[in-house]
Amino acid sequence: MHQSAHIQEARDYILNRINTKPVTGMILGSGLGALADEIENATVIPYTDIPYFAQSEAIGHANELVIGELMGQTVVAMKGRLHYYEGFTLDEVTFPVRIMKALGVEKLIITNACGAINTSFEPGQLMLITDHINLVGNNPLMGPNNAELGVRFPDVSQVYNRELRSIALEVAEEQNVSLQQGVYAWWSGPAYETPAEIRMIRTMGADAVGMSTVPEAIVAIHGGMKVLGISCLTNMACGILDQPLSHDEVIEVAAKVKTTFIGLVKGILQKM
């Protein structure tokens, strides 16, 4: 469990670099970091400068914290996230969420690039996360609980905030964006799932599968934040189409969807 002293030290370092306090946090997934470039009056802090902050090696992740104004809100955006498959502990993966909470963030928008399992979905569409399934057999809250950060047994009956989801659907309709809705399954990676594993995950009731998001969402809920999750469906999951999967394809499709995605998130921020 996170050390309060480490969180405070990292928070103080960031506060010394900025003049305004962020109210909304954003975690930007593979190929979706371009949204951070829209932030005005931005202070950019490399992860390496922040005490106790780990650094991602994943392609398509810039390792920068960007703080500034977007659609009239002060936001803090992670341009690139940390993944469990990189060998980080779940404490390291979710440490940035603890820092956001310590900075005063109450609402968190988590994004990712992932594979579609629901065959009525198509690559290039966006999916609003309604719920998740943790397939990894680990949880970021394991170990002694720090009562200053949250309760021992948090309620996760509504991880992805209903009110924020209805705002997202409203904005998608206004912008004529095809926004699917579904359950996201968290797979550790880094290998993609096998066709048999995809059949299993579909049977469990998931609509999409990816290698992130769930630990950050759990920690955000533990800290009392409101969470909105949006996935970019970059490919059909293994075995649905008879073709191999590649990370290059994920980045490429995410780049194509980028304009739609940026427009949607900006519209949501305006109404939040």
C-alpha positions as CSV (number, residue, x, y, z in Angstrom):
1,M,0.0,0.0,0.0
2,H,1.2,3.5,-0.8
3,Q,3.2,5.4,1.8
4,S,1.5,8.7,2.7
5,A,4.9,10.4,3.0
6,H,5.8,9.4,-0.6
7,I,2.5,10.7,-1.9
8,Q,2.9,14.0,0.0
9,E,6.5,14.4,-1.3
10,A,5.5,13.9,-4.9
11,R,2.4,16.1,-4.5
12,D,4.5,19.0,-3.0
13,Y,7.0,18.7,-5.8
14,I,4.2,19.1,-8.4
15,L,2.5,22.0,-6.4
16,N,5.8,23.9,-6.4
17,R,5.8,23.8,-10.2
18,I,2.2,25.0,-10.8
19,N,0.0,28.0,-9.9
20,T,-3.5,26.4,-10.1
21,K,-4.9,23.2,-8.6
22,P,-6.2,20.6,-11.0
23,V,-9.8,19.4,-10.5
24,T,-9.9,16.7,-13.2
25,G,-7.4,14.0,-14.0
26,M,-6.8,12.2,-17.3
27,I,-4.8,9.0,-18.0
28,L,-4.1,8.8,-21.7
29,G,-3.5,5.4,-23.3
30,S,-1.5,4.1,-26.3
31,G,-1.6,6.6,-29.1
32,L,-4.1,8.9,-27.3
33,G,-1.5,11.2,-25.8
34,A,-2.3,13.9,-28.4
35,L,-5.1,15.2,-26.2
36,A,-2.5,16.5,-23.8
37,D,-1.2,18.7,-26.6
38,E,-4.5,20.6,-26.5
39,I,-3.9,21.7,-22.9
40,E,-3.3,25.5,-22.6
41,N,-0.8,27.3,-20.4
42,A,0.7,23.9,-19.8
43,T,3.3,22.9,-17.3
44,V,5.0,19.7,-18.5
45,I,6.8,17.6,-15.9
46,P,8.7,14.5,-17.0
47,Y,7.9,11.4,-14.8
48,T,11.7,11.1,-14.0
49,D,11.5,14.4,-12.2
50,I,8.7,13.4,-9.8
51,P,9.8,11.6,-6.6
52,Y,8.9,7.9,-6.5
53,F,7.3,8.1,-9.9
54,A,8.0,5.1,-12.3
55,Q,8.5,5.5,-16.0
56,S,6.9,3.5,-18.8
57,E,8.9,1.8,-21.6
58,A,5.8,1.2,-23.7
59,I,5.8,2.5,-27.3
60,G,3.3,5.4,-27.7
61,H,3.7,6.7,-24.1
62,A,5.6,10.0,-23.6
63,N,6.1,9.8,-19.8
64,E,5.0,13.3,-19.0
65,L,2.6,14.9,-16.6
66,V,0.8,17.8,-18.3
67,I,-1.0,20.4,-16.1
68,G,-3.0,23.3,-17.5
69,E,-6.4,24.5,-18.8
70,L,-8.7,22.6,-21.1
71,M,-12.3,23.6,-21.8
72,G,-12.3,26.0,-18.8
73,Q,-11.1,23.3,-16.3
74,T,-7.7,22.9,-14.7
75,V,-6.6,19.4,-15.6
76,V,-3.7,17.1,-14.9
77,A,-3.0,14.6,-17.7
78,M,-0.7,11.5,-17.7
79,K,0.7,11.4,-21.2
80,G,1.5,7.8,-21.1
81,R,0.7,5.3,-18.3
82,L,2.5,2.6,-16.4
83,H,1.6,-1.1,-17.1
84,Y,1.6,-4.1,-14.9
85,Y,3.2,-6.1,-17.7
86,E,6.3,-3.9,-17.7
87,G,7.2,-5.5,-14.3
88,F,5.9,-2.6,-12.2
89,T,4.1,-3.4,-9.0
90,L,0.5,-2.3,-8.8
91,D,1.5,0.3,-6.2
92,E,3.8,1.8,-8.9
93,V,1.1,1.6,-11.6
94,T,-1.5,3.4,-9.4
95,F,0.8,5.8,-7.6
96,P,-0.1,8.6,-10.1
97,V,-3.8,8.2,-9.2
98,R,-2.9,8.7,-5.5
99,I,-1.0,11.8,-6.4
100,M,-3.9,13.2,-8.4
101,K,-6.2,12.7,-5.5
102,A,-3.7,14.4,-3.2
103,L,-3.6,17.4,-5.6
104,G,-7.3,17.8,-5.2
105,V,-8.6,15.9,-8.3
106,E,-12.2,14.6,-7.8
107,K,-13.0,13.2,-11.3
108,L,-10.8,11.0,-13.4
109,I,-11.1,10.1,-17.1
110,I,-9.2,6.9,-17.9
111,T,-8.6,6.0,-21.6
112,N,-7.0,3.0,-23.2
113,A,-6.6,1.3,-26.6
114,C,-7.9,-2.3,-26.5
115,G,-9.3,-5.2,-28.5
116,A,-13.0,-5.7,-29.2
117,I,-14.6,-9.0,-28.2
118,N,-18.2,-8.1,-29.0
119,T,-18.5,-9.0,-32.7
120,S,-21.0,-6.1,-33.3
121,F,-18.2,-3.7,-32.5
122,E,-15.7,-2.4,-35.2
123,P,-12.1,-1.3,-35.0
124,G,-11.9,2.5,-34.9
125,Q,-15.0,2.9,-32.6
126,L,-14.9,4.2,-29.1
127,M,-16.5,2.3,-26.1
128,L,-17.8,3.7,-22.9
129,I,-16.8,1.4,-20.1
130,T,-19.9,0.4,-18.0
131,D,-18.1,-2.1,-15.8
132,H,-15.0,-4.3,-15.6
133,I,-13.7,-7.8,-15.0
134,N,-10.4,-8.3,-13.3
135,L,-8.7,-11.4,-14.8
136,V,-5.3,-10.8,-13.4
137,G,-5.6,-12.3,-10.0
138,N,-4.1,-9.3,-8.3
139,N,-5.5,-6.1,-6.8
140,P,-3.8,-2.8,-6.1
141,L,-5.4,-2.7,-2.7
142,M,-3.8,-5.9,-1.4
143,G,-1.6,-5.6,1.6
144,P,-2.1,-3.4,4.7
145,N,-4.8,-0.7,4.2
146,N,-3.8,2.9,4.7
147,A,-7.0,4.3,6.2
148,E,-6.0,7.9,5.3
149,L,-6.4,6.9,1.6
150,G,-9.6,4.9,1.8
151,V,-11.6,2.2,3.5
152,R,-10.4,-1.5,3.7
153,F,-13.3,-2.9,1.7
154,P,-14.4,-0.4,-0.9
155,D,-17.8,-0.8,-2.7
156,V,-17.2,-1.4,-6.4
157,S,-20.8,-1.7,-7.5
158,Q,-20.5,1.4,-9.6
159,V,-16.9,2.0,-10.6
160,Y,-17.7,3.9,-13.7
161,N,-19.9,6.8,-12.7
162,R,-23.4,6.8,-14.0
163,E,-23.7,10.6,-14.2
164,L,-20.4,11.0,-16.1
165,R,-21.5,8.2,-18.5
166,S,-24.7,9.9,-19.3
167,I,-22.8,13.1,-20.0
168,A,-20.5,11.1,-22.4
169,L,-23.5,9.6,-24.2
170,E,-25.1,13.0,-24.6
171,V,-21.9,14.6,-26.0
172,A,-21.4,11.6,-28.4
173,E,-25.0,12.1,-29.7
174,E,-24.4,15.8,-30.2
175,Q,-21.1,15.2,-32.0
176,N,-22.6,12.2,-34.0
177,V,-19.9,9.9,-32.6
178,S,-20.6,6.2,-32.6
179,L,-20.0,5.4,-28.8
180,Q,-20.4,1.8,-27.9
181,Q,-21.0,0.7,-24.3
182,G,-19.6,-2.4,-22.7
183,V,-17.6,-4.3,-20.1
184,Y,-13.8,-4.1,-20.1
185,A,-11.7,-7.1,-19.1
186,W,-8.2,-6.6,-17.7
187,W,-5.6,-9.0,-19.1
188,S,-2.1,-8.8,-17.7
189,G,-0.3,-9.1,-21.1
190,P,2.2,-8.5,-22.6
191,A,1.2,-11.4,-24.9
192,Y,-2.1,-10.9,-26.6
193,E,-4.8,-13.4,-25.6
194,T,-5.2,-16.7,-27.4
195,P,-8.4,-17.5,-29.4
196,A,-9.4,-19.9,-26.6
197,E,-8.8,-17.2,-24.0
198,I,-11.0,-14.8,-26.0
199,R,-13.8,-17.4,-26.1
200,M,-13.5,-17.7,-22.3
201,I,-13.5,-13.9,-21.8
202,R,-16.6,-13.5,-24.0
203,T,-18.4,-16.2,-22.1
204,M,-17.7,-14.3,-18.9
205,G,-19.5,-11.3,-20.4
206,A,-16.8,-8.9,-21.5
207,D,-17.1,-6.8,-24.6
208,A,-13.5,-5.7,-24.9
209,V,-10.1,-6.7,-23.4
210,G,-7.0,-4.7,-22.6
211,M,-3.9,-4.5,-20.4
212,S,-4.6,-1.5,-18.2
213,T,-7.3,0.8,-16.7
214,V,-8.7,-1.6,-14.0
215,P,-6.0,-1.0,-11.3
216,E,-6.2,2.8,-11.8
217,A,-10.0,2.7,-11.6
218,I,-10.0,0.6,-8.4
219,V,-7.5,3.0,-6.7
220,A,-9.5,6.0,-7.8
221,I,-12.7,4.5,-6.3
222,H,-10.8,3.7,-3.1
223,G,-9.8,7.4,-2.9
224,G,-13.4,8.5,-3.4
225,M,-13.0,9.8,-7.0
226,K,-15.6,9.7,-9.8
227,V,-14.3,7.6,-12.7
228,L,-15.2,7.7,-16.5
229,G,-13.6,5.1,-18.7
230,I,-13.3,5.3,-22.5
231,S,-11.7,2.6,-24.7
232,C,-10.5,3.0,-28.3
233,L,-11.3,-0.3,-30.0
234,T,-8.2,-0.6,-32.1
235,N,-8.6,-4.2,-33.3
236,M,-10.9,-7.3,-33.1
237,A,-9.5,-9.6,-30.4
238,C,-7.6,-12.7,-31.4
239,G,-9.5,-15.5,-33.2
240,I,-12.4,-13.3,-34.3
241,L,-10.7,-12.5,-37.6
242,D,-8.1,-14.9,-39.0
243,Q,-5.2,-12.4,-38.8
244,P,-2.2,-11.8,-36.5
245,L,-2.2,-8.9,-34.0
246,S,0.4,-6.2,-33.7
247,H,1.1,-3.2,-31.5
248,D,1.8,-1.1,-34.7
249,E,-1.8,-1.7,-35.7
250,V,-3.0,-0.5,-32.3
251,I,-1.0,2.7,-32.5
252,E,-2.1,3.3,-36.1
253,V,-5.9,2.9,-35.5
254,A,-5.6,5.0,-32.3
255,A,-4.0,7.8,-34.4
256,K,-6.9,7.7,-36.9
257,V,-9.5,7.9,-34.1
258,K,-7.6,10.7,-32.3
259,T,-9.6,13.6,-33.7
260,T,-12.9,12.0,-32.8
261,F,-11.6,11.0,-29.4
262,I,-10.2,14.5,-28.6
263,G,-13.5,16.1,-29.6
264,L,-15.5,13.8,-27.4
265,V,-13.3,14.3,-24.3
266,K,-13.3,18.0,-24.7
267,G,-17.1,18.0,-25.0
268,I,-17.4,15.9,-21.9
269,L,-15.0,18.3,-19.9
270,Q,-17.2,21.2,-21.0
271,K,-20.3,19.6,-19.3
272,M,-18.6,18.0,-16.3
